[in-house]
Amino acid sequence: MDVAPVKAPPPASSPAIKPAAPAGHLRNLWKFLVPVGIGLVLWFLPAPAGLALKAWHMFAVFVATIAGIMTAPLPMAAVAIIGATVGVLVGVVSFADVTRSTGTDLVWLVMLAFFISRGVIKTGLGRRIALLFMRLLGKRTVGLGYGLAMTELMISPAMPSITARAGGVMLPITKAIAEVLGSHANDPETRGKVGSYLILCAFHANIITAGMFITAMAGNPLSVKLAADQGVSISWLDWAVAASVPGLVCLAIIPIAMLWIVQPHIRQTPDATALAQRELVALGPISAKEIIMGGIFLGLLVLWIFGEDLAISATLAAALGVSLLFITGVLTWDDALNEKSAWDTMIWIGLLIMLASKLNEYGMVSWFGKEFGAHLEGFHRLAVYMLVAAIYCYVHYFFASATAHISALFPLSMALMVAADIPPFTAAVALGVLSNVNGCLTQYGIGSGPVMFGAGYVTQGQWWKAGFLMSLIYMFVWLVIGPLWWKFLGHV
């Protein structure tokens, strides 16, 4: 049998082999150059009067790091490591500060909560809860909206990854219901039938519940730490109680307001309950691991609410819950190792908290509050509260990261409010919640946005219109009803 000769590969100098074009690297070069340029310009500018040079240099490193997170030449954790390393090299932080940054209670609380959320998804408990609400409330379109909101409210306290909640629990259920009702993302004629409505209800419920609990969004502990730097201590229970009434008001409004904003073509959806029933049958009877997960979940809520009376911190309660998940086999260590978001978040949130804390330690935040607060003298404190909160919210159009927004603007905005005689607790909670709510404005402003927008049911115009209109409602609720509730609680 004749065998065809094997051709030798062309030599390295052959034109058949072309070197990889550097065009992609050149296109991304600006993402590196912008934060570096900003940092250098600030570094060499003279420090403002009354501010120590070290504080100004710390500000330059911090702003450059935030700019790097915004331009995203590398993942957020990598940018944070580079920013912290530069800070050590120029002498504004020590390497001991860097190594200690991931060892705080709040950082561990976030990481442990990611592991708990993995258990909710892995066992199927989150999916079962969603289907139960769909079966109970799904006969009408508005009922489906409330079912999505109730699901978010149930699972959000122990799921700090809003992206995981959106992509792992909410989106699959929402898409399945939309398709059963004849609403398809790739068909412009039918996607508005009910799909657009359901996607926007799920997304807005996601960001509202993210603002209702410290453990419902990874950036919330950062807000808590930045508030603590200015003398405000906020426990898990303090935040949850303060956010409860305005948060529930927002959740109650979303499904009804979306009927007006989106105007779905159908209002009766009996097929949705049939779908939920079929999916529940397919899931089978509740498993032992779901029962264990549910019991641990409820136990965590009890400890987060009453833990202070039992001398059990929120972080210790989370560690106890995760330990039980390992002991009972609900989670394995491989599950924990594969939860990349937890380890990634542990790095960047710890480093950003450390860098932001140094700004306060060196007097940058108090200087800013005094200098700019002087320009607000003579204004009623309510006017200052509304103005600062509105700017804090709507400047988010220019941010693609909730964490970058919090790091850059939370300390300064709180300092302005406090300088205008706004009660510190009110300022901290309002800004902390708005750090989540402002994610409604665009499809890129918060982690769950790209996930839900990517489903294809909502156009960018619809998304921005719904986001802006709902933001007006949210601002009224959180800046008017919220303070009335906080006054009733004795915080104002």
N, C-alpha and C positions, 0 to 999 in steps of 0.2 A: 504494500500500500504506500502510495506516494504521500509524503508529508510536505505541506507547503512550508517554505523557509520562513523562519521568524524574523521579522524586520527589527533591526536594532533601533532603539529610541534615538531621536535626533539629538545631536550634541547640544550642550547648554547654550552655545552661541547661535544655534539655528533659529531662524525667524519664526519657526513653528511654536516656539515657547516664548511667550511675552511676559515680561515682569508685571507684577500686580500694579495697577495704576494707583498712585497716591491720592487721586482726586477726592476719595471719600474722607481721607485724613485731613486734606486741606479744607474741605467743606466744614469739618468739625473743629478746625483750629480756632475759630472765633469763640467757640464755647470755652476754651481754655484761656484765651487772651482777654476776654471781657472781665472775668473775675480778677485775674492777675492785674490788669490795668487799673481797675477800680481800687484794688487794695494798695497799689503803689501810689496812686494819686492821693488817696486819703492819708497814707503814711507820711508823705513828704509835705502835705499841707500843714501849716502851723496849727497847733492846738487852740481851740477857742479859749477866750479869757475865762479864767475860773476853773478850767478843767486840766487835770494833771496830764502830762505828756504820755505817761504809761496808759492811762485810760483811753486817750485818743488812739494810740497805737493798737490797743486791744480792740477798739471799735473798727479800725481798718481791717484787722484780721477777721473779725466777726462778719463784717459786711461783705468782704471778699468771699468768705465761706458760703454765706447765704446766696450771693450772686452765682457761685459755682453750683449750688443746689438748683437754682432756677434755670441756668443754661444747661445743666446736666451733661457735661462732657464725660462723666463717669457716674456709676450708681451713687446714690446718696451717702451710703456708709463710707465709700471710698473718698468722696469729697470731704466728709467730716474728718476722716483720718488725716488727710492732707492738710486741712485747715488747722487741726490740732497740732500736727507736727510742725507746721510753719510757726504757730504760736510759741512752741517750745524753743525753736531755733532763734526766734527774735526776742525771747525773754519775757513774753507777757504771760505765759503759763509755764508751769513746771511739768516734767514728765510724770511726776507723782499725781498731779491733777488729772492727767490723761488716764493713767491706770486705775485711779479711783472712780472715774466717771461711770463705769459700767457696774459698779458695785453698790449703787444706792437702792433703797427700797422701791422707789417708783419705777426704776428701770427693770427690776426683777418682777414687779407686778405686771408690767406690760408683757414681758416675755412669757411668764407663767400663764397669763390670760390667753395668749396665742395657743399654748398647748391645750388649754381647756376648750377653746373653739375648735381645735382639730378633733377633739373627742365628740363634740356636738355634730360635726359633719361626718366623721367616720362611722359612728353608730347609726346614722340616719335619723337621729332624734329631731334635728332641725327640719328635715324634710317632712317628717310625720306631723310635726306641729303645724307647718304651713298647710299641709293637706287637710288636716282637721278643721282649720279655720276656713279653708275654701269650701269644704263640705257643709259647714255650718252657715256660712254667710254668702255663698256664691250664687244664689238664685237671681240676684240683680247685679248689674255692673257696679253700682256704688258699694254693694256688699263685698264684692271682690276687692275693691280698694281698701275697705276696712279690714278685710282678712289679711291683706299684705301688711297693713300698718300694725295689726295685732301680732303678727308673726315677728316682725322686727322688734316690737316692744318686748316680746318674750325672750328672744335669743340674744339681743344686743348687750345686756349687762356683762356677759362672759365672753363676748367676741369682739376684741379690740380691732380686728382687721375688718374695716368696712368693705374692703375689696372681697374678702372671703365670704362675708355675709351676702354680698350682692351676687358674686359669681358662683359660690358654692351652694347656696340655699335658695335665694330669691329668684334669680334669673331663670334657672331651669324650670321652676314651677310656673313662673309668669309666662314664659314663652309657650309652654305646653298648653296652658289654658287659652292663650290667645289663638293658637293654631286650631285647637278643638272648636273654637267659636268662629273659625273661618277668617281669622286675621293673620296675614302672612307678611313678614318683614320685606320680602322681595317683590311684593305686589302693591304698588302705590294705591290701587283701588280699594284694597281691603285692610291695609295696615292701620288705617284710621278707624276701622270698625270698632275695635276695642283694644288692640295691642298698644297703641300710643298711650292711651289712658292708663293701662296697667303698668307699663314701664315707668311712666312719670310718677304714678302713685308709689310704686316700689322704691324708686330712687329718692323721692322726697321724704318718705318715711324713714329711709336709711339714714339720711343726714340729720333728721330731727332726733331720732333715737341715739345717734352718735353723740349729740350734745346733752343727752339726759343722764349719762353715767360716765364717771371717770374712766371706767374700763370698757367703754363702748367705742373708743377711737384712740389710736395709738398716740396722737398728739395731745390728748387731754392731760396726761400726767405732766407733760412739759408746761402746760398752762398752770397747773397746780404748783409746780416748783418755782416758776417765775413769779407767781403770786406770793409764795412763801418768802421769796427774796425781798419782797416789799412788805413783809410783816403780816400776811394774811394766811392763816392755816385753814385748809379746806379738806375735810375728811370725805371718804366715799359717801357716807350718809348725808353730810352737809350738801354736797353737790346734788345728790339724787333728790333730796327733799326740795331744794331750791328750784330744781329744774322740772319737778313733777307736774305742777299745775300748768305753767305755760307750755311745757312739752306736750301734755295731753290735749291741751286746747289746739295746738298746731296739728297733732295727729287727727283730731276730730274734724278739722277744717279741710285737710288735704283731699280726701275723696270727693267731697262736695265741691270744693273750688275747682278741682280738675274737670268736673263735669261741665263747668262753664268755660274753662280755658281751652280744653282739648275737644270737648263736644263729641264724645264717642257716638257712633252711628246706632248702636243698640244699647238698650237700657235693661233688658231682661236676659238673663244668662243661665237658663236651667241646665244646659249641657255642662257647665262648669262643675256643678255638684256631682254629676254622673262621672266626670273625669276624675275628680278627687276620690270618689268612692272606688273606682277601678284601680287607681294608683295605691290606695290604702290596702286593697285586697292583695295587690301584687307585692306590697311590702310584707304582708303576712302579719301574724300576731306580734305584738311588741316583744322584742328580744330581751334577754337578761341583761345584756350590755346597755341597751337603751334605758332600762329601769335603773341600772346602776348610775349611768350618766345623768339621768333625770334627778336621782336622789342627791348626787354630789352637787349638781347645779343648784338645787333648792337649798342644800346645806350652805353653799357658798353665799347665796343671797342673804341667808339668815346671819351668817358671820360678818358679812360686809355691813349689814344694818346694825347688828347688836354687838359686834366684835369689840368695840371700845370698852363696853361694860365688862367684857370677859378678858380684857387685856390681850386681845388677839388683833393684831394689825391686819389691814387689808392684804398686805403682801404675804404675811404668815398664813392667812386663810387660803389664799391662792396656792401657796406651797403645799398646804395640807390637802387641798382638793386634787392637785396634780399627783401628789404621792399616792393617794387612794386610787387614782386612775391607773397608775403603774402597778400597784399591788393587785388590783382586781383584773388586770389584763385588758382593760378597755383601751389603754395606750401602751405601746412598746417604746423602748428607747429609740428604736429606728424611726418610729413616728415622730419623736421629738427631734431627732437629727434631720429628718426630711422637712421639718417645718422651717424652711429657710427664712420666711418673713420674720420669725421670732428672733433668730440670731442676727439678722440684718438690722432689725429695729433696735435690738439691744445695743448695737454699736453706735448707730447714728443718733439715737435719742439721748444716750448717755453723754456723748461728746458735745451735742448741741446744748444740753442743759448746763454742762460745765462751762462752755464758752460764754453763754448768756449770763451765767452766774458771776463770771469774772467781770463783766460789764458793770453789774450792780456793785460788786465788791470794790471796784476802783472808782465808784462814784459817778459813772456815766449816766445812769438812769435818774438818780436824784438831781443831778445837774440839769438834765434835759427838762425834768418836771418843773423845776424852779424857773429856768430861763424862759421856756415857752408858756408856762402857766401864767407868768406875769402879763403876757399879752391877752390872756383871757379874763383878767380881772375886770369886774364890772358887769360881766355876763352872768345871768342867772345860772345856777349850777345845773338845772335841768336842760338848759340850752347847750351847755358844754357837754353834758352827758350824751344828748342826742347827736350833736355834731361829731364828737369824737367817735361814737359808735357807728354812725353812718359812714364816715370816712374809712374806719377800720373794716367795715363790711364791704363796701363797694370798690375799694382799691384792690379787692381780690380778683377783679377782672384781669389784673396784670400778674397774677400768681398762678403757677401750675402745681403748687405744693402747699397743702395746708400747714405742714410743719415749718416750711420756710417762712410762711406768713406769720405764724405764731412767734417764731424765733426773732424775726425782724421787728415786728410791730407791737406785740403784746406788752412788753415792759414799758415802752415809751407811751403807749396809749393809756395804760393803767396809771402811769405817773402823771399824765395830764389830768385824768379824771380825779385822782386823789388831790392834786394841787388845787382843783376847783371845788374841793370840799365834798366830793362824791364819796359816800361810805366805801372803804376799801373792799369789803366783801361784795357789795353790789357791783363795783367796777370789775372785780376779778371774775365773778360768775358770768356777768353779761358778756365780757370779752371772750371768756372760755367757750360759752355756748355759740356766740357769733363766729368763732373760729371754725365751727362745723357748719353752721347755717349758711355762711357765705359760699359754701361749696355748691349751692343750688344755682349760682349765676351762670356757670359755663359747664361744658361737658368735660373740661380738663382740670377743674379747680379742686377736685378731691378724688380720692382713690377709686370710689365706686362709680364715678362719672363715666370714664372710658368704658367700663364693663357694661353698664346699662345702655349707654349711647351706642356702643358697638353692636348691640342686638339688631339695629337697623330699623326700628319702628318709629323713631322720632327724628325729624330733620333738625339741622342746626338752628334754623329759624324758630321752629316750635320749641326747641329746648331753651333757647335764650329768652323767648317771650314768656314761657311758663316760669323760668327761673326768676326773671325780673318781677313779674306780677306777684309771685309767691313771696319773693323777698320783701315786698312792701307789707304783706300780711304778717310775715314773721317778725319784721322790725317792730310793728305795732304791738304784737303779742309780747315779745321779749323786752321791749323798752317801755311799755306802759303796764300791761298786765303783770309782767314779771316783777317790777319794783313794788307794785301793790301787794303782791303775794309775799315778797321778801320783807316788806314793812310789817305785814301780819305776823311773820315769823320772828320779827324783832331784829332784823339785820339792817334796817334802814333807819 
